[in-house]
């Protein structure tokens, strides 16, 4: 038999495709993070070391599940926007005090005021930063009874340190006084 060309063998390998027919989703309990630095104050969100459940979907089932989840997130987002708009109207864009505005909550926004069905869900980006109060509420709802307050101070220190970047060099770099040079990086 004749030897098969190396080039022909590579072409044959390229024709094979990887096929995915299911999605496996691992679910983790929510915990206080200690692993990320949120842009706003407060504690960060994290997850437990081990998953507490697993679910398998076909690709079609997973797409439908994502659609339902995204519509629910979008509904909550639109309700928050509507609540904010109501508060701004009652306070004349924040220029006057209003007890009625202070007392409004998401429960005061009717689902009838929200039109999720006519919004294209795919146009929204779903991993938005969460405000401090919302993160705390999520942690409490997940069974975290004691939120470690030290993390708040550590995160604040990290955010402050990120604001101060580079060194104090002007016009020329003095390697003996340059913090960048001493850290082994190019003068900033």
C-alpha positions in Angstrom: 0.0 0.0 0.0 1.1 3.5 -0.7 2.0 5.8 2.1 -0.6 8.4 3.0 0.6 12.0 2.7 0.9 14.0 5.9 -1.0 16.9 4.3 -4.0 14.6 3.4 -4.0 13.3 7.0 -4.2 16.9 8.4 -7.1 17.7 6.1 -9.0 14.6 7.2 -8.5 15.6 10.9 -9.8 19.1 10.2 -13.1 17.7 8.9 -14.1 16.2 12.2 -16.3 18.6 14.3 -16.9 18.7 18.0 -20.6 18.4 18.6 -22.3 19.6 21.7 -25.7 18.2 22.5 -26.3 19.2 26.1 -25.5 21.8 28.7 -24.6 20.9 32.3 -25.2 23.7 34.9 -23.8 23.5 38.4 -25.6 25.5 41.0 -23.7 26.9 44.0 -25.0 28.5 47.2 -24.3 32.2 47.5 -21.7 33.3 50.1 -19.8 36.4 50.9 -17.1 36.8 48.3 -13.6 37.8 49.5 -12.5 37.2 45.9 -13.6 40.3 43.9 -13.6 44.1 44.3 -17.0 45.6 43.5 -17.0 49.2 42.1 -19.3 50.3 44.9 -18.8 49.8 48.7 -20.0 46.9 50.8 -19.3 43.2 50.6 -18.7 41.2 47.5 -20.7 38.2 46.3 -19.2 34.8 46.1 -20.2 31.1 46.0 -19.8 28.0 48.2 -16.8 25.7 47.6 -19.0 22.9 46.3 -22.1 22.9 44.1 -25.4 21.9 45.8 -27.1 20.7 42.6 -26.6 19.9 39.0 -29.0 20.1 36.1 -28.6 19.0 32.5 -30.4 20.6 29.6 -30.6 20.0 25.9 -29.3 23.1 23.9 -32.9 24.0 23.1 -34.1 23.7 26.8 -31.1 25.7 28.0 -31.9 28.5 25.5 -35.5 28.6 26.7 -34.4 28.6 30.3 -32.0 31.5 29.6 -34.8 33.4 27.9 -37.1 33.0 30.9 -34.3 34.0 33.3 -33.3 37.0 31.3 -37.0 38.2 31.0 -37.3 38.0 34.8 -34.1 40.0 35.3 -35.2 42.5 32.7 -38.6 42.8 34.4 -36.9 43.6 37.7 -34.6 46.1 36.0 -37.5 47.9 34.3 -39.4 48.0 37.6 -36.4 49.6 39.3 -36.2 52.2 36.5 -40.0 52.9 36.8 -39.6 53.3 40.6 -36.7 55.7 40.1 -38.7 57.7 37.6 -41.7 57.9 40.0 -39.4 59.1 42.8 -37.8 61.7 40.5 -41.3 63.0 39.5 -42.4 63.3 43.1 -39.2 65.0 44.2 -39.0 67.2 41.1 -35.8 65.5 40.1 -34.5 65.4 43.6 -34.9 69.1 44.4 -37.7 68.8 46.9 -38.3 66.4 49.8 -41.2 63.9 49.5 -42.4 61.5 52.2 -44.4 59.7 49.5 -41.3 59.2 47.4 -39.3 58.0 50.4 -42.0 55.4 51.1 -42.1 53.9 47.6 -40.8 50.4 47.1 -40.7 48.0 44.1 -44.0 46.6 45.3 -45.6 50.0 44.4 -44.7 49.4 40.7 -47.4 47.4 39.1 -46.5 44.6 36.6 -49.0 46.3 34.3 -46.7 49.3 34.1 -43.9 47.1 32.8 -43.9 45.9 29.1 -41.3 43.2 28.9 -42.9 41.4 26.0 -42.2 44.2 23.5 -38.5 44.5 24.5 -35.8 42.5 22.7 -34.2 40.6 25.6 -31.0 39.9 23.7 -30.3 43.7 23.5 -29.6 43.8 27.2 -26.4 43.0 29.0 -27.3 40.9 32.1 -24.1 41.0 34.2 -24.6 44.5 35.6 -23.0 45.6 38.9 -25.4 45.3 41.9 -25.8 48.2 44.4 -24.5 47.5 47.9 -28.0 47.2 49.4 -29.0 44.6 46.8 -25.8 42.5 47.4 -26.5 42.5 51.2 -30.1 41.5 50.6 -29.0 38.7 48.3 -26.6 37.4 50.9 -29.2 37.5 53.7 -31.8 35.8 51.5 -29.2 33.0 50.8 -28.8 32.3 54.5 -25.7 34.4 55.3 -26.5 35.7 58.7 -23.2 37.4 59.6 -21.7 39.6 56.9 -18.0 40.2 57.7 -17.6 44.0 58.0 -13.8 43.8 57.7 -14.2 43.0 54.0 -15.8 46.4 53.4 -12.6 48.1 54.8 -10.3 45.9 52.8 -12.2 46.5 49.6 -12.2 50.3 50.2 -8.4 50.1 50.7 -8.0 48.2 47.4 -10.2 50.7 45.5 -8.2 53.6 46.9 -4.9 51.9 46.0 -6.0 51.4 42.5 -6.7 55.2 42.1 -3.0 55.9 43.0 -1.1 54.5 40.1 2.5 55.2 39.0 5.1 57.4 40.5 6.0 61.0 41.2 8.6 61.4 38.5 8.5 64.6 36.5 10.4 65.1 33.2 13.0 62.5 34.0 13.1 59.3 36.1 15.3 59.0 39.1 15.5 55.2 39.6 16.5 55.5 43.3 13.4 57.6 44.1 11.0 56.1 41.5 8.4 53.8 43.0 7.9 52.1 39.6 11.6 51.4 39.1 11.9 50.1 42.6 9.0 47.7 41.9 10.8 46.5 38.8 8.4 48.0 36.2 8.7 50.7 33.6 8.4 54.3 34.9 4.7 55.3 34.8 
